Amino acid sequence: MKTTVAAIDFGTSKIVTLVAEHSGIQRCDIVGAGIASYDGYLPDGWNNPGELNEKILASIGDAEKQCRRKVREINVGVPGAFTKVYVEEGTVALKGTDPNVTGADIKAVIEAAEKKLNLGQLPGVIIHSSPAWFVVDSGKKTLEPVGLKGRELSALVSFVVADKFFVDEVNSRLTSLGLTVNGFYSTVAGEAMLFLPEEDRDRTSVLIDMGYLTTDVMAVEGDALMFLKTIDMGGGNISADLAMGLDISLKEAEEKIKRGYSFGVETSGETYDLPGVEGQKPRSFSRQEVSDIILPRVDEIAEEIQQTLEESGIRLGQWSKIYLTGGGIAFNKGAKEYLGSKLGGRTVRDIPKHTATLSSHAYSSALGLMDLIISTLEHSHQEAASSSGALRNFFRELLGV
């Protein structure tokens, strides 16, 4: 039996609505996608709240046309700018004459970690949680503690908390538009789980999502989002710099120059040409003129990313990997290599492709959101399993994530 799921993702320059079908045979088949460009947001709120309802309806309407069905219920992704990550450790005593870890113990240790959050003092609601590791007595860290014998179980647990303003604001708007909100999900957590390979997450990895107005820097250990910071700069700042520095329109800067710029690749006599429009003469800019504007801003963003990682408290080992996505510069040739050179010479990788139809970096957050929603629905219907191959699903089911 097929189940239809709709999700809406609020990016910094566009609202994306996806409609998917999933069943026992087909895990996730995207049957509709709608995109509406809008003025986005900064951490203190919407840049143009008056346009928001219209843009929401436009995004959902386009998805409805593609899938040929009406969206009445929807799941909402909470962006990184409106979320915070808290990491707490919980400990419980194992009971019995010959105690070993059970599913009840795992629930108890998660609850013990959650109590340390002091929910009454947090300006938001928990929308995602996941363990980074478990330890029985003073043994080794593991994600497979069920059945291990000992006297004490400890766990390090990540909690993603959504800003109450965003939750209340979006819920109110969607309800007024006749839609039922089924739940709120962490977009950044879904994106990290989908696009960071499991073997890389086990070694602690970083995902950088540079959008139009902001850049999310997230670190993941195992299945847990361990760190998140949103930097208030993105690809739009590069376009704005070009528009001001070259005295051209923002649209020309974005579409005619920034998108075609290649980092570290120089061609003799390379120019960026703008055709004459509305009585204006054609204009041409040398690569040097363009580079003198683009590179300082990218260097500034890279410096912020580097400082963020240094101050995060996350230890990146030799085998830790960094991935880049988002519509900021991930499209540009040579961008990953250039960014890596500014991050201590680390290799920056492209995210794996999971779909042929929506393979653009601009859709990575929406796809991660949908994957997290589908996973949650699947795990809520699965029986708890204890074999090693199903343990991660088991934990997600216990946590409801």
Backbone torsions as a table, in degrees:
resi	resn	phi	psi	omega
1	MET	NA	130.9	-178.6
2	LYS	-87.4	142.0	175.1
3	THR	-118.2	134.3	179.2
4	THR	-98.8	132.3	-177.5
5	VAL	-128.4	133.9	176.2
6	ALA	-116.6	141.9	179.6
7	ALA	-139.9	144.5	178.6
8	ILE	-124.1	130.6	-176.4
9	ASP	-118.1	125.0	-179.4
10	PHE	-98.7	102.0	175.8
11	GLY	-88.3	-177.7	-178.9
12	THR	-84.3	-8.3	177.0
13	SER	-135.9	-8.1	-179.0
14	LYS	-153.4	152.5	173.2
15	ILE	-106.3	125.5	-178.4
16	VAL	-115.0	127.2	173.8
17	THR	-112.8	128.0	176.3
18	LEU	-116.7	140.4	172.7
19	VAL	-120.1	127.3	-176.3
20	ALA	-130.4	154.1	171.6
21	GLU	-113.3	139.8	175.0
22	HIS	-140.4	148.7	-179.4
23	SER	-154.1	-178.1	178.8
24	GLY	-64.7	-25.6	-178.6
25	ILE	-91.4	-49.1	-178.7
26	GLN	-109.3	109.2	-174.8
27	ARG	-62.9	-48.8	-176.6
28	CYS	-153.8	113.6	178.8
29	ASP	-120.6	110.8	179.8
30	ILE	-72.5	116.3	-177.1
31	VAL	-108.4	-7.7	178.6
32	GLY	-157.9	139.6	178.0
33	ALA	-142.5	128.9	178.9
34	GLY	-126.9	138.3	-177.8
35	ILE	-129.4	133.8	174.8
36	ALA	-132.3	121.3	176.0
37	SER	-73.9	141.7	178.5
38	TYR	-152.6	-177.7	-173.6
39	ASP	-84.8	-3.0	171.6
40	GLY	71.0	-153.2	-174.2
41	TYR	-151.9	164.5	165.9
42	LEU	-124.1	169.2	-174.2
43	PRO	-55.3	-20.3	-179.2
44	ASP	-92.4	3.6	174.8
45	GLY	138.9	-172.5	-177.1
46	TRP	-73.4	142.0	176.9
47	ASN	-74.6	-30.0	179.5
48	ASN	-145.0	77.5	-175.7
49	PRO	-61.0	-25.8	-178.2
50	GLY	-65.6	-24.9	-178.1
51	GLU	-91.3	-9.8	-164.5
52	LEU	-62.4	-48.2	-177.6
53	ASN	-60.6	-41.5	178.5
54	GLU	-61.4	-41.8	-178.6
55	LYS	-71.6	-36.1	176.1
56	ILE	-60.3	-47.6	-179.9
57	LEU	-63.7	-37.1	179.1
58	ALA	-64.7	-43.5	179.7
59	SER	-64.1	-47.0	-180.0
60	ILE	-66.1	-40.0	-179.2
61	GLY	-60.8	-41.8	178.2
62	ASP	-63.6	-40.2	178.3
63	ALA	-65.4	-38.8	179.1
64	GLU	-63.7	-39.3	179.4
65	LYS	-62.6	-40.2	-179.0
66	GLN	-68.8	-43.6	-176.0
67	CYS	-89.2	-8.4	176.9
68	ARG	58.1	45.4	174.9
69	ARG	-154.7	158.3	-177.6
70	LYS	-87.8	133.0	175.7
71	VAL	-89.4	117.2	179.5
72	ARG	-113.6	-26.5	177.6
73	GLU	-123.2	143.1	-175.0
74	ILE	-146.5	149.6	175.1
75	ASN	-106.2	142.8	-172.0
76	VAL	-115.1	132.4	174.2
77	GLY	-90.4	133.7	176.7
78	VAL	-97.6	117.6	-176.4
79	PRO	-69.5	164.3	-178.4
80	GLY	-58.4	-34.5	-178.2
81	ALA	-63.5	-20.5	-178.7
82	PHE	-113.6	24.0	178.1
83	THR	-134.9	155.4	173.1
84	LYS	-132.9	149.9	-179.9
85	VAL	-111.3	130.3	176.6
86	TYR	-121.5	138.1	-179.9
87	VAL	-121.0	123.6	-178.1
88	GLU	-132.3	152.2	177.2
89	GLU	-108.0	135.2	177.2
90	GLY	-120.1	152.4	-179.8
91	THR	-140.3	136.3	175.5
92	VAL	-136.1	151.9	175.5
93	ALA	-84.2	138.8	176.7
94	LEU	-87.1	135.6	-173.1
95	LYS	-102.9	160.2	177.2
96	GLY	111.1	166.3	-179.6
97	THR	-72.6	-33.3	177.0
98	ASP	-132.6	70.9	-167.8
99	PRO	-68.7	144.5	170.0
100	ASN	-142.0	161.0	-173.1
101	VAL	-72.5	131.5	177.0
102	THR	-120.7	174.3	176.3
103	GLY	-61.0	-35.5	178.1
104	ALA	-64.0	-36.3	178.1
105	ASP	-65.9	-37.8	179.8
106	ILE	-65.4	-44.1	176.1
107	LYS	-59.5	-41.8	-177.4
108	ALA	-65.1	-40.7	-178.1
109	VAL	-72.1	-32.2	174.6
110	ILE	-65.2	-43.1	178.5
111	GLU	-63.7	-37.4	178.4
112	ALA	-63.4	-39.3	177.1
113	ALA	-67.9	-40.0	-178.3
114	GLU	-64.5	-35.1	-180.0
115	LYS	-61.5	-28.3	179.4
116	LYS	-70.6	-15.0	-178.2
117	LEU	-70.9	-23.7	-176.2
118	ASN	56.5	65.3	-173.3
119	LEU	-54.7	-29.3	179.8
120	GLY	-64.6	-21.2	-178.9
121	GLN	-98.5	-7.8	-178.1
122	LEU	-85.1	134.7	179.4
123	PRO	-83.6	53.1	-178.8
124	GLY	178.6	-167.5	-178.1
125	VAL	-130.1	144.7	177.9
126	ILE	-72.0	125.2	178.1
127	ILE	-116.7	-7.4	179.9
128	HIS	-160.4	141.9	174.3
129	SER	-150.1	148.7	-178.8
130	SER	-163.7	143.3	179.8
131	PRO	-79.8	140.6	172.8
132	ALA	-85.1	-37.0	178.2
133	TRP	-166.6	163.9	172.8
134	PHE	-124.5	152.7	175.1
135	VAL	-138.1	130.1	174.2
136	VAL	-100.9	123.1	-173.5
137	ASP	53.9	-124.8	179.2
138	SER	-111.8	30.9	-177.4
139	GLY	-78.8	-164.7	-178.0
140	LYS	-80.9	154.4	174.8
141	LYS	-65.5	141.5	-179.3
142	THR	-152.4	156.9	169.7
143	LEU	-105.2	8.5	-177.5
144	GLU	-129.8	67.0	-175.0
145	PRO	-86.6	-15.6	-174.9
146	VAL	-59.3	127.6	179.4
147	GLY	95.0	-15.3	178.8
148	LEU	-71.0	141.0	-177.6
149	LYS	-94.4	146.8	179.3
150	GLY	168.8	-171.3	-178.5
151	ARG	-111.5	-17.1	-174.2
152	GLU	-147.1	138.1	177.7
153	LEU	-118.5	127.9	175.9
154	SER	-119.3	154.1	178.9
155	ALA	-148.6	143.0	171.6
156	LEU	-103.0	120.8	-171.3
157	VAL	-123.7	136.4	177.2
158	SER	-98.0	135.5	177.0
159	PHE	-124.2	127.7	176.3
160	VAL	-101.9	121.4	-175.5
161	VAL	-112.4	126.7	-179.2
162	ALA	-91.1	141.0	176.6
163	ASP	-61.8	128.9	-176.9
164	LYS	-63.8	-31.5	177.3
165	PHE	-57.9	-48.7	-177.2
166	PHE	-63.6	-46.8	-178.2
167	VAL	-59.8	-49.1	-177.9
168	ASP	-67.4	-41.9	-177.7
169	GLU	-63.6	-49.8	-177.5
170	VAL	-69.8	-39.7	178.0
171	ASN	-60.6	-42.4	179.8
172	SER	-64.7	-43.0	-179.1
173	ARG	-65.9	-46.7	-178.0
174	LEU	-66.2	-38.5	177.5
175	THR	-63.2	-40.7	179.3
176	SER	-65.9	-22.4	178.9
177	LEU	-91.0	7.2	176.1
178	GLY	85.7	16.5	-178.8
179	LEU	-106.8	145.8	175.1
180	THR	-98.8	125.0	178.7
181	VAL	-87.7	117.4	-179.2
182	ASN	-80.2	-28.0	-179.3
183	GLY	175.3	164.6	176.1
184	PHE	-112.5	136.3	-175.8
185	TYR	-130.5	153.8	179.2
186	SER	-80.9	111.3	179.1
187	THR	-62.4	-43.4	-177.0
188	VAL	-67.2	-38.1	178.1
189	ALA	-65.0	-42.8	178.2
190	GLY	-63.7	-41.9	179.5
191	GLU	-63.1	-44.2	-179.0
192	ALA	-65.5	-42.1	-178.7
193	MET	-68.3	-34.2	-178.0
194	LEU	-76.4	-42.3	-169.2
195	PHE	-100.3	-15.3	174.3
196	LEU	-92.9	117.4	-179.2
197	PRO	-55.8	145.2	-175.5
198	GLU	-56.8	-41.4	-178.3
199	GLU	-66.3	-29.6	177.1
200	ASP	-76.1	-38.0	178.4
201	ARG	-63.5	-34.9	179.7
202	ASP	-65.7	-19.8	178.6
203	ARG	-101.4	7.2	-174.3
204	THR	69.9	116.5	-178.9
205	SER	-134.1	166.0	-176.6
206	VAL	-122.3	137.7	172.2
207	LEU	-119.7	127.1	177.2
208	ILE	-110.4	118.8	177.3
209	ASP	-111.5	99.5	178.4
210	MET	-92.0	108.7	178.4
211	GLY	-93.5	-154.7	-176.4
212	TYR	-80.0	-42.4	-176.7
213	LEU	-114.9	-18.3	-178.2
214	THR	-137.6	164.0	176.4
215	THR	-130.5	119.9	177.5
216	ASP	-91.7	127.5	175.7
217	VAL	-114.4	117.2	-176.6
218	MET	-129.7	142.5	176.7
219	ALA	-118.3	138.8	-175.1
220	VAL	-127.8	135.4	172.4
221	GLU	-125.6	120.2	-175.4
222	GLY	63.1	-126.4	177.3
223	ASP	-101.0	15.9	-173.7
224	ALA	-113.0	132.6	171.7
225	LEU	-79.7	108.2	-171.1
226	MET	-91.8	-22.2	-176.2
227	PHE	-155.8	143.0	175.9
228	LEU	-149.8	132.1	170.5
229	LYS	-141.7	136.6	177.4
230	THR	-103.0	122.0	178.3
231	ILE	-94.5	133.1	-175.1
232	ASP	-83.4	51.1	173.7
233	MET	-149.6	150.4	178.9
234	GLY	-162.3	-161.1	-177.6
235	GLY	-62.1	-29.3	179.4
236	GLY	-64.2	-30.5	177.3
237	ASN	-67.0	-35.9	177.1
238	ILE	-64.5	-44.7	179.3
239	SER	-63.8	-40.3	179.6
240	ALA	-64.6	-39.1	177.1
241	ASP	-62.3	-41.7	179.2
242	LEU	-65.0	-43.5	-179.2
243	ALA	-61.0	-42.5	-179.0
244	MET	-73.4	-45.1	-175.6
245	GLY	-69.4	-30.8	-178.0
246	LEU	-103.5	-2.5	-179.9
247	ASP	58.1	52.8	177.4
248	ILE	-129.5	173.5	-179.9
249	SER	-74.9	157.2	178.3
250	LEU	-61.8	-37.0	179.0
251	LYS	-64.4	-43.6	178.1
252	GLU	-63.5	-41.4	-179.8
253	ALA	-61.5	-42.3	-177.9
254	GLU	-72.8	-52.0	-170.4
255	GLU	-84.2	-33.4	-173.3
256	LYS	-96.9	-23.1	-175.2
257	ILE	-120.4	-59.4	-173.7
258	LYS	-59.3	-47.0	-176.1
259	ARG	-63.4	-29.3	-177.9
260	GLY	-94.4	0.1	-176.8
261	TYR	-74.9	135.4	177.4
262	SER	-112.0	126.2	179.3
263	PHE	-79.2	129.2	174.1
264	GLY	73.8	5.5	-179.9
265	VAL	-117.4	110.2	-177.4
266	GLU	-113.3	135.5	176.3
267	THR	-118.3	133.4	-177.9
268	SER	-55.8	127.6	177.5
269	GLY	73.9	15.0	-177.5
270	GLU	-63.2	134.1	178.4
271	THR	-135.2	161.9	175.4
272	TYR	-117.3	114.7	-170.8
273	ASP	-107.7	133.6	176.7
274	LEU	-114.7	126.9	179.4
275	PRO	-70.4	154.8	177.8
276	GLY	-74.6	130.6	178.6
277	VAL	-134.4	149.2	177.3
278	GLU	50.6	46.4	175.6
279	GLY	83.0	-4.0	179.7
280	GLN	-83.9	151.0	177.8
281	LYS	-77.4	151.1	174.3
282	PRO	-59.0	147.9	-179.8
283	ARG	-128.1	150.7	-179.3
284	SER	-137.2	137.4	-179.0
285	PHE	-125.7	137.7	179.8
286	SER	-75.3	160.8	177.2
287	ARG	-60.6	-36.6	-179.3
288	GLN	-63.2	-41.7	178.5
289	GLU	-60.8	-42.4	-178.4
290	VAL	-70.3	-45.4	-179.3
291	SER	-61.2	-37.6	-179.0
292	ASP	-63.1	-19.3	178.6
293	ILE	-98.2	-44.2	-175.2
294	ILE	-69.9	-48.7	-171.2
295	LEU	-62.8	-41.6	178.3
296	PRO	-59.4	-38.7	179.5
297	ARG	-70.0	-41.9	178.4
298	VAL	-64.3	-39.6	177.2
299	ASP	-61.2	-38.6	179.4
300	GLU	-65.6	-43.2	178.1
301	ILE	-64.3	-43.0	179.0
302	ALA	-61.3	-39.6	178.7
303	GLU	-63.6	-39.4	177.2
304	GLU	-64.8	-40.6	178.3
305	ILE	-63.6	-46.3	179.9
306	GLN	-60.6	-44.8	179.2
307	GLN	-64.5	-38.8	178.2
308	THR	-61.0	-44.9	-179.9
309	LEU	-65.9	-39.0	-179.7
310	GLU	-66.4	-34.7	-178.0
311	GLU	-89.8	-4.0	-175.0
312	SER	-72.5	-23.9	-174.0
313	GLY	82.5	-2.1	178.7
314	ILE	-84.3	127.6	178.4
315	ARG	-92.4	116.5	177.5
316	LEU	-97.1	120.2	-179.2
317	GLY	-85.5	-176.0	-179.6
318	GLN	-61.0	-33.0	-175.8
319	TRP	-94.1	-1.2	177.6
320	SER	-68.0	139.8	-176.6
321	LYS	-118.3	153.4	178.8
322	ILE	-119.2	132.3	179.4
323	TYR	-120.3	150.6	-179.3
324	LEU	-124.0	135.5	173.9
325	THR	-146.4	-169.7	-178.7
326	GLY	91.8	166.1	-176.0
327	GLY	-87.3	5.8	-177.0
328	GLY	-66.5	-68.5	178.9
329	ILE	-135.5	-0.6	-176.2
330	ALA	-60.8	-24.8	177.8
331	PHE	-71.1	-27.0	-170.3
332	ASN	-76.8	136.1	177.5
333	LYS	-63.0	132.2	177.6
334	GLY	81.9	-0.9	-176.4
335	ALA	-65.7	-42.3	-178.7
336	LYS	-63.6	-42.2	-179.6
337	GLU	-66.1	-40.9	-179.6
338	TYR	-66.5	-44.5	179.5
339	LEU	-62.0	-41.5	178.5
340	GLY	-60.7	-36.5	179.9
341	SER	-66.1	-25.1	179.5
342	LYS	-91.0	-7.3	179.6
343	LEU	-110.3	49.0	176.9
344	GLY	72.1	21.7	178.0
345	GLY	78.5	13.0	178.4
346	ARG	-72.6	151.5	176.3
347	THR	-79.6	128.1	175.7
348	VAL	-107.0	127.2	-172.7
349	ARG	-108.1	159.0	172.7
350	ASP	-81.0	147.9	178.0
351	ILE	-73.4	151.2	177.3
352	PRO	-64.9	148.8	176.9
353	LYS	-89.6	132.4	-178.6
354	HIS	-114.1	-9.8	179.2
355	THR	-150.1	142.7	-179.5
356	ALA	-79.4	-31.6	-173.9
357	THR	-81.2	-29.9	-178.7
358	LEU	-125.0	52.9	-173.8
359	SER	-85.0	-6.9	-178.7
360	SER	-65.1	145.7	176.2
361	HIS	-58.5	-25.4	-177.8
362	ALA	-66.1	-18.8	-178.4
363	TYR	-101.6	2.0	-172.1
364	SER	-62.2	-40.5	-178.9
365	SER	-67.6	-40.0	179.2
366	ALA	-66.2	-40.4	178.5
367	LEU	-67.0	-40.0	176.9
368	GLY	-62.7	-40.3	177.2
369	LEU	-60.6	-48.9	-179.2
370	MET	-62.8	-39.3	179.0
371	ASP	-62.3	-40.3	179.1
372	LEU	-66.0	-40.0	179.1
373	ILE	-64.5	-46.5	179.5
374	ILE	-61.8	-42.7	178.9
375	SER	-60.2	-42.8	179.8
376	THR	-62.1	-43.6	179.2
377	LEU	-64.7	-41.8	178.8
378	GLU	-62.1	-48.4	-173.7
379	HIS	-70.3	-25.6	178.6
380	SER	-70.8	-17.5	179.5
381	HIS	-105.2	-3.7	-179.6
382	GLN	-86.5	150.3	171.6
383	GLU	-79.0	145.3	178.6
384	ALA	-59.5	131.7	-178.7
385	ALA	-119.0	155.0	-178.6
386	SER	-125.6	1.7	176.4
387	SER	-74.9	153.3	-174.3
388	SER	-58.8	-32.3	-177.5
389	GLY	-70.9	-18.4	-176.9
390	ALA	-116.2	6.7	-173.2
391	LEU	-63.9	-39.9	-179.1
392	ARG	-65.1	-37.6	175.1
393	ASN	-64.0	-37.8	-179.9
394	PHE	-60.6	-46.0	179.6
395	PHE	-64.3	-41.8	-179.6
396	ARG	-62.9	-38.8	178.9
397	GLU	-65.0	-42.4	179.3
398	LEU	-61.4	-38.1	-175.5
399	LEU	-87.8	-12.0	-177.3
400	GLY	72.0	31.0	-178.9
401	VAL	-129.0	NA	NA
